[in-house]
Amino acid sequence: MGESVFEKVVDAIDLETVFLCSTETEAKSLSLRLIKELGFKEGDIISLDFTGTSARVRLRGYIYKPGDHYNWVK
């Protein structure tokens, strides 16, 4: 199949989802777990909007961070 699609990502992948949760703390925990379970070494919560029964979150999973060795630079 050739190279991995991740080798073509310049820096990060942004994700957005909604979690059913009872607290903002639970939403943060679920967000960080999702980043890890998707296989990202590092990630950030970009935004989190808790509504009382759910939270809409935007996450960023890093493929490369500044100063990393970029596979796309050859």
MOPAC internal coordinates of N, CA, C and O (Angstrom, degrees):
PM7 1SCF
backbone

  N    0.0000 0     0.00 0     0.00 0    0    0    0
  C    1.4459 1     0.00 0     0.00 0    1    0    0
  C    1.5167 1   112.84 1     0.00 0    2    1    0
  O    1.2310 1   120.22 1   162.39 1    3    2    1
  N    1.3019 1   117.19 1   -17.61 1    3    2    1
  C    1.4567 1   119.90 1   178.91 1    5    3    2
  C    1.5141 1   112.30 1    95.48 1    6    5    3
  O    1.2310 1   121.59 1    26.82 1    7    6    5
  N    1.3355 1   114.56 1  -153.18 1    7    6    5
  C    1.4587 1   120.04 1  -175.62 1    9    7    6
  C    1.5251 1   112.01 1   -73.43 1   10    9    7
  O    1.2310 1   121.36 1   -21.61 1   11   10    9
  N    1.3090 1   115.00 1   158.39 1   11   10    9
  C    1.4598 1   121.67 1   176.88 1   13   11   10
  C    1.5225 1   109.94 1   -72.34 1   14   13   11
  O    1.2310 1   120.49 1   -34.93 1   15   14   13
  N    1.3096 1   116.66 1   145.07 1   15   14   13
  C    1.4595 1   120.62 1   176.54 1   17   15   14
  C    1.5281 1   111.00 1   -61.28 1   18   17   15
  O    1.2310 1   120.16 1   152.65 1   19   18   17
  N    1.3322 1   117.31 1   -27.35 1   19   18   17
  C    1.4603 1   120.47 1   178.90 1   21   19   18
  C    1.5229 1   112.18 1   -63.94 1   22   21   19
  O    1.2310 1   119.99 1   156.37 1   23   22   21
  N    1.3237 1   117.62 1   -23.63 1   23   22   21
  C    1.4626 1   120.66 1   177.59 1   25   23   22
  C    1.5208 1   111.77 1   -70.01 1   26   25   23
  O    1.2310 1   119.99 1   165.93 1   27   26   25
  N    1.3190 1   117.62 1   -14.07 1   27   26   25
  C    1.4637 1   122.00 1   179.32 1   29   27   26
  C    1.5255 1   112.51 1   -97.86 1   30   29   27
  O    1.2310 1   120.08 1   171.81 1   31   30   29
  N    1.3307 1   117.45 1    -8.19 1   31   30   29
  C    1.4649 1   120.78 1   178.54 1   33   31   30
  C    1.5217 1   108.43 1   -75.56 1   34   33   31
  O    1.2310 1   120.36 1   -50.47 1   35   34   33
  N    1.3242 1   116.91 1   129.53 1   35   34   33
  C    1.4609 1   121.00 1  -177.14 1   37   35   34
  C    1.5202 1   111.90 1   -73.48 1   38   37   35
  O    1.2310 1   119.57 1   136.28 1   39   38   37
  N    1.3345 1   118.43 1   -43.72 1   39   38   37
  C    1.4575 1   118.07 1  -177.35 1   41   39   38
  C    1.5283 1   114.28 1  -143.85 1   42   41   39
  O    1.2310 1   119.43 1   126.72 1   43   42   41
  N    1.3406 1   118.68 1   -53.28 1   43   42   41
  C    1.4624 1   120.39 1  -172.16 1   45   43   42
  C    1.5228 1   110.53 1  -150.38 1   46   45   43
  O    1.2310 1   121.58 1   -11.22 1   47   46   45
  N    1.3317 1   114.58 1   168.78 1   47   46   45
  C    1.4589 1   121.67 1   175.65 1   49   47   46
  C    1.5164 1   107.27 1  -122.72 1   50   49   47
  O    1.2310 1   120.45 1   -52.35 1   51   50   49
  N    1.3338 1   116.74 1   127.65 1   51   50   49
  C    1.4551 1   121.76 1   178.33 1   53   51   50
  C    1.5182 1   109.53 1   -97.13 1   54   53   51
  O    1.2310 1   121.40 1   -40.35 1   55   54   53
  N    1.3397 1   114.92 1   139.65 1   55   54   53
  C    1.4565 1   122.40 1  -179.37 1   57   55   54
  C    1.5179 1   108.77 1  -128.21 1   58   57   55
  O    1.2310 1   120.68 1   -30.03 1   59   58   57
  N    1.3270 1   116.30 1   149.97 1   59   58   57
  C    1.4587 1   120.48 1   173.74 1   61   59   58
  C    1.5151 1   108.33 1  -137.12 1   62   61   59
  O    1.2310 1   120.89 1   -43.50 1   63   62   61
  N    1.3243 1   115.90 1   136.50 1   63   62   61
  C    1.4644 1   120.53 1   179.15 1   65   63   62
  C    1.5177 1   109.42 1  -155.66 1   66   65   63
  O    1.2310 1   121.10 1    -6.57 1   67   66   65
  N    1.3332 1   115.51 1   173.43 1   67   66   65
  C    1.4557 1   122.54 1   175.35 1   69   67   66
  C    1.5218 1   108.00 1  -122.68 1   70   69   67
  O    1.2310 1   120.70 1   -52.10 1   71   70   69
  N    1.3289 1   116.26 1   127.90 1   71   70   69
  C    1.4611 1   122.32 1   176.57 1   73   71   70
  C    1.5288 1   109.68 1  -105.01 1   74   73   71
  O    1.2310 1   120.19 1   -41.45 1   75   74   73
  N    1.3223 1   117.24 1   138.55 1   75   74   73
  C    1.4489 1   121.38 1   165.70 1   77   75   74
  C    1.5146 1   106.49 1   -79.92 1   78   77   75
  O    1.2310 1   120.21 1   -56.60 1   79   78   77
  N    1.3366 1   117.20 1   123.40 1   79   78   77
  C    1.4553 1   120.73 1  -177.18 1   81   79   78
  C    1.5239 1   109.13 1  -159.40 1   82   81   79
  O    1.2310 1   120.96 1   -18.30 1   83   82   81
  N    1.3267 1   115.76 1   161.70 1   83   82   81
  C    1.4586 1   119.49 1  -176.48 1   85   83   82
  C    1.5286 1   113.93 1  -102.67 1   86   85   83
  O    1.2310 1   120.19 1   167.84 1   87   86   85
  N    1.3428 1   117.24 1   -12.16 1   87   86   85
  C    1.4686 1   120.51 1   179.09 1   89   87   86
  C    1.5322 1   109.85 1  -144.66 1   90   89   87
  O    1.2310 1   121.46 1   -18.91 1   91   90   89
  N    1.3183 1   114.81 1   161.09 1   91   90   89
  C    1.4649 1   119.77 1   175.47 1   93   91   90
  C    1.5271 1   110.24 1   -66.37 1   94   93   91
  O    1.2310 1   120.25 1   144.50 1   95   94   93
  N    1.3135 1   117.12 1   -35.50 1   95   94   93
  C    1.4674 1   121.71 1   177.61 1   97   95   94
  C    1.5178 1   110.86 1   -60.90 1   98   97   95
  O    1.2310 1   120.36 1   137.50 1   99   98   97
  N    1.3369 1   116.91 1   -42.50 1   99   98   97
  C    1.4608 1   120.46 1   177.20 1  101   99   98
  C    1.5248 1   110.58 1   -63.01 1  102  101   99
  O    1.2310 1   120.36 1   139.19 1  103  102  101
  N    1.3329 1   116.93 1   -40.81 1  103  102  101
  C    1.4666 1   121.02 1   178.89 1  105  103  102
  C    1.5230 1   110.99 1   -61.29 1  106  105  103
  O    1.2310 1   120.14 1   138.39 1  107  106  105
  N    1.3303 1   117.34 1   -41.61 1  107  106  105
  C    1.4707 1   121.15 1   178.22 1  109  107  106
  C    1.5249 1   110.59 1   -63.73 1  110  109  107
  O    1.2310 1   120.76 1   136.49 1  111  110  109
  N    1.3286 1   116.14 1   -43.51 1  111  110  109
  C    1.4583 1   120.48 1   179.45 1  113  111  110
  C    1.5314 1   111.19 1   -62.71 1  114  113  111
  O    1.2310 1   120.43 1   134.78 1  115  114  113
  N    1.3194 1   116.79 1   -45.22 1  115  114  113
  C    1.4685 1   120.57 1   178.30 1  117  115  114
  C    1.5260 1   111.20 1   -62.22 1  118  117  115
  O    1.2310 1   120.53 1   141.55 1  119  118  117
  N    1.3115 1   116.59 1   -38.45 1  119  118  117
  C    1.4671 1   121.43 1  -179.89 1  121  119  118
  C    1.5227 1   111.22 1   -61.79 1  122  121  119
  O    1.2310 1   120.84 1   131.71 1  123  122  121
  N    1.3243 1   115.99 1   -48.29 1  123  122  121
  C    1.4625 1   119.84 1  -179.14 1  125  123  122
  C    1.5212 1   111.46 1   -67.96 1  126  125  123
  O    1.2310 1   120.14 1   144.90 1  127  126  125
  N    1.3374 1   117.35 1   -35.10 1  127  126  125
  C    1.4694 1   120.73 1   175.13 1  129  127  126
  C    1.5226 1   110.91 1   -63.39 1  130  129  127
  O    1.2310 1   120.36 1   138.83 1  131  130  129
  N    1.3404 1   116.92 1   -41.17 1  131  130  129
  C    1.4589 1   120.08 1  -179.88 1  133  131  130
  C    1.5248 1   110.79 1   -62.03 1  134  133  131
  O    1.2310 1   120.43 1   135.99 1  135  134  133
  N    1.3188 1   116.79 1   -44.01 1  135  134  133
  C    1.4686 1   120.48 1   178.22 1  137  135  134
  C    1.5202 1   110.39 1   -56.25 1  138  137  135
  O    1.2310 1   120.37 1   133.22 1  139  138  137
  N    1.3295 1   116.91 1   -46.78 1  139  138  137
  C    1.4728 1   121.25 1  -179.41 1  141  139  138
  C    1.5242 1   111.40 1   -67.39 1  142  141  139
  O    1.2310 1   120.00 1   135.98 1  143  142  141
  N    1.3460 1   117.61 1   -44.02 1  143  142  141
  C    1.4625 1   120.72 1  -177.19 1  145  143  142
  C    1.5270 1   112.35 1   -67.47 1  146  145  143
  O    1.2310 1   120.02 1   155.80 1  147  146  145
  N    1.3285 1   117.57 1   -24.20 1  147  146  145
  C    1.4657 1   120.50 1   174.93 1  149  147  146
  C    1.5254 1   112.12 1   -81.27 1  150  149  147
  O    1.2310 1   120.60 1   175.29 1  151  150  149
  N    1.3327 1   116.46 1    -4.71 1  151  150  149
  C    1.4554 1   120.25 1   173.48 1  153  151  150
  C    1.5219 1   115.88 1    96.33 1  154  153  151
  O    1.2310 1   119.82 1  -171.53 1  155  154  153
  N    1.3361 1   117.95 1     8.47 1  155  154  153
  C    1.4554 1   119.85 1   177.59 1  157  155  154
  C    1.5191 1   109.80 1   -79.39 1  158  157  155
  O    1.2310 1   120.50 1   -42.98 1  159  158  157
  N    1.3323 1   116.64 1   137.02 1  159  158  157
  C    1.4639 1   120.64 1   177.88 1  161  159  158
  C    1.5235 1   110.81 1   -71.38 1  162  161  159
  O    1.2310 1   121.09 1   143.90 1  163  162  161
  N    1.3367 1   115.53 1   -36.10 1  163  162  161
  C    1.4590 1   121.30 1  -179.16 1  165  163  162
  C    1.5135 1   109.36 1  -139.16 1  166  165  163
  O    1.2310 1   121.14 1   -24.73 1  167  166  165
  N    1.3266 1   115.43 1   155.27 1  167  166  165
  C    1.4511 1   120.43 1   177.16 1  169  167  166
  C    1.5106 1   110.81 1  -166.45 1  170  169  167
  O    1.2310 1   121.34 1   -12.23 1  171  170  169
  N    1.3267 1   115.05 1   167.77 1  171  170  169
  C    1.4619 1   121.90 1  -179.92 1  173  171  170
  C    1.5167 1   109.81 1  -136.01 1  174  173  171
  O    1.2310 1   121.41 1   -26.45 1  175  174  173
  N    1.3097 1   114.91 1   153.55 1  175  174  173
  C    1.4595 1   121.27 1   168.74 1  177  175  174
  C    1.5234 1   106.03 1   -89.46 1  178  177  175
  O    1.2310 1   120.38 1   -64.02 1  179  178  177
  N    1.3163 1   116.87 1   115.98 1  179  178  177
  C    1.4641 1   121.58 1  -178.38 1  181  179  178
  C    1.5231 1   110.42 1   -82.27 1  182  181  179
  O    1.2310 1   120.60 1   136.83 1  183  182  181
  N    1.3280 1   116.46 1   -43.17 1  183  182  181
  C    1.4591 1   120.42 1   175.13 1  185  183  182
  C    1.5173 1   109.30 1  -152.16 1  186  185  183
  O    1.2310 1   121.21 1   -26.65 1  187  186  185
  N    1.3245 1   115.30 1   153.35 1  187  186  185
  C    1.4622 1   121.70 1   179.82 1  189  187  186
  C    1.5221 1   107.26 1  -146.77 1  190  189  187
  O    1.2310 1   120.87 1   -58.32 1  191  190  189
  N    1.3347 1   115.94 1   121.68 1  191  190  189
  C    1.4639 1   121.82 1   179.80 1  193  191  190
  C    1.5211 1   108.05 1  -119.77 1  194  193  191
  O    1.2310 1   120.54 1   -80.31 1  195  194  193
  N    1.3363 1   116.57 1    99.69 1  195  194  193
  C    1.4630 1   122.26 1  -178.50 1  197  195  194
  C    1.5240 1   108.87 1   -87.68 1  198  197  195
  O    1.2310 1   120.53 1   -47.92 1  199  198  197
  N    1.3435 1   116.58 1   132.08 1  199  198  197
  C    1.4659 1   121.05 1  -176.17 1  201  199  198
  C    1.5189 1   113.78 1  -110.95 1  202  201  199
  O    1.2310 1   119.50 1   179.08 1  203  202  201
  N    1.3134 1   118.57 1    -0.92 1  203  202  201
  C    1.4520 1   121.22 1  -178.55 1  205  203  202
  C    1.5180 1   112.67 1   111.83 1  206  205  203
  O    1.2310 1   120.32 1   145.70 1  207  206  205
  N    1.3257 1   117.00 1   -34.30 1  207  206  205
  C    1.4700 1   121.26 1   177.36 1  209  207  206
  C    1.5200 1   112.50 1  -126.58 1  210  209  207
  O    1.2310 1   121.02 1   169.54 1  211  210  209
  N    1.3298 1   115.66 1   -10.46 1  211  210  209
  C    1.4657 1   120.32 1  -179.67 1  213  211  210
  C    1.5249 1   108.83 1  -155.37 1  214  213  211
  O    1.2310 1   121.64 1    -9.44 1  215  214  213
  N    1.3314 1   114.47 1   170.56 1  215  214  213
  C    1.4618 1   120.03 1   177.38 1  217  215  214
  C    1.5184 1   108.99 1  -142.04 1  218  217  215
  O    1.2310 1   120.94 1   -50.78 1  219  218  217
  N    1.3205 1   115.80 1   129.22 1  219  218  217
  C    1.4716 1   121.27 1   171.25 1  221  219  218
  C    1.5160 1   106.39 1   -90.23 1  222  221  219
  O    1.2310 1   120.84 1   -54.57 1  223  222  221
  N    1.3275 1   116.00 1   125.43 1  223  222  221
  C    1.4613 1   120.38 1  -177.35 1  225  223  222
  C    1.5255 1   110.77 1  -125.87 1  226  225  223
  O    1.2310 1   121.67 1   -35.10 1  227  226  225
  N    1.3192 1   114.42 1   144.90 1  227  226  225
  C    1.4648 1   122.21 1   169.51 1  229  227  226
  C    1.5180 1   106.42 1  -114.78 1  230  229  227
  O    1.2310 1   121.44 1   -52.05 1  231  230  229
  N    1.3317 1   114.85 1   127.95 1  231  230  229
  C    1.4567 1   121.61 1  -175.94 1  233  231  230
  C    1.5122 1   110.01 1  -123.61 1  234  233  231
  O    1.2310 1   120.82 1   -25.79 1  235  234  233
  N    1.3225 1   116.03 1   154.21 1  235  234  233
  C    1.4624 1   121.80 1   175.85 1  237  235  234
  C    1.5187 1   107.97 1  -127.49 1  238  237  235
  O    1.2310 1   121.09 1   -60.61 1  239  238  237
  N    1.3332 1   115.51 1   119.39 1  239  238  237
  C    1.4505 1   121.77 1   175.07 1  241  239  238
  C    1.5166 1   108.75 1  -102.46 1  242  241  239
  O    1.2310 1   120.74 1   -56.62 1  243  242  241
  N    1.3162 1   116.20 1   123.38 1  243  242  241
  C    1.4632 1   120.22 1  -174.65 1  245  243  242
  C    1.5204 1   112.13 1   -87.37 1  246  245  243
  O    1.2310 1   121.32 1   -50.02 1  247  246  245
  N    1.3148 1   115.08 1   129.98 1  247  246  245
  C    1.4567 1   122.92 1   168.55 1  249  247  246
  C    1.5288 1   107.37 1   -90.75 1  250  249  247
  O    1.2310 1   120.92 1   134.47 1  251  250  249
  N    1.3268 1   115.84 1   -45.53 1  251  250  249
  C    1.4658 1   123.14 1   177.63 1  253  251  250
  C    1.5207 1   108.99 1  -133.41 1  254  253  251
  O    1.2310 1   120.60 1   -41.22 1  255  254  253
  N    1.3090 1   116.46 1   138.78 1  255  254  253
  C    1.4578 1   122.23 1   172.77 1  257  255  254
  C    1.5295 1   106.81 1  -111.03 1  258  257  255
  O    1.2310 1   119.85 1   -19.92 1  259  258  257
  N    1.3338 1   117.88 1   160.08 1  259  258  257
  C    1.4649 1   120.18 1  -179.84 1  261  259  258
  C    1.5294 1   111.58 1   -51.66 1  262  261  259
  O    1.2310 1   121.25 1   -47.60 1  263  262  261
  N    1.3127 1   115.21 1   132.40 1  263  262  261
  C    1.4540 1   121.49 1   179.03 1  265  263  262
  C    1.5226 1   114.99 1    92.02 1  266  265  263
  O    1.2310 1   120.30 1   171.19 1  267  266  265
  N    1.3483 1   117.04 1    -8.81 1  267  266  265
  C    1.4588 1   120.46 1   176.70 1  269  267  266
  C    1.5337 1   110.77 1   -68.48 1  270  269  267
  O    1.2310 1   120.99 1   -16.55 1  271  270  269
  N    1.3128 1   115.71 1   163.45 1  271  270  269
  C    1.4627 1   121.16 1   171.35 1  273  271  270
  C    1.5441 1   107.04 1   -80.40 1  274  273  271
  O    1.2310 1   120.87 1   -68.79 1  275  274  273
  N    1.3221 1   115.94 1   111.21 1  275  274  273
  C    1.4612 1   121.01 1  -176.79 1  277  275  274
  C    1.5264 1   110.29 1   -85.64 1  278  277  275
  O    1.2310 1   120.41 1   -56.23 1  279  278  277
  N    1.3308 1   116.83 1   123.77 1  279  278  277
  C    1.4842 1   119.92 1   178.56 1  281  279  278
  C    1.5184 1   112.07 1   -66.35 1  282  281  279
  O    1.2310 1   120.14 1   155.48 1  283  282  281
  N    1.3368 1   117.34 1   -24.52 1  283  282  281
  C    1.4517 1   119.69 1  -177.24 1  285  283  282
  C    1.5282 1   113.16 1   -81.62 1  286  285  283
  O    1.2310 1   120.09 1   174.55 1  287  286  285
  N    1.3398 1   117.44 1    -5.45 1  287  286  285
  C    1.4588 1   121.20 1   173.95 1  289  287  286
  C    1.5118 1   107.37 1   -94.87 1  290  289  287
  O    1.2310 1   120.46 1   -70.19 1  291  290  289
  N    1.3063 1   116.72 1   109.81 1  291  290  289
  C    1.4699 1   120.83 1  -178.38 1  293  291  290
  C    1.5017 1   110.53 1  -130.42 1  294  293  291
  O    1.2310 1   120.10 1   180.00 1  295  294  293

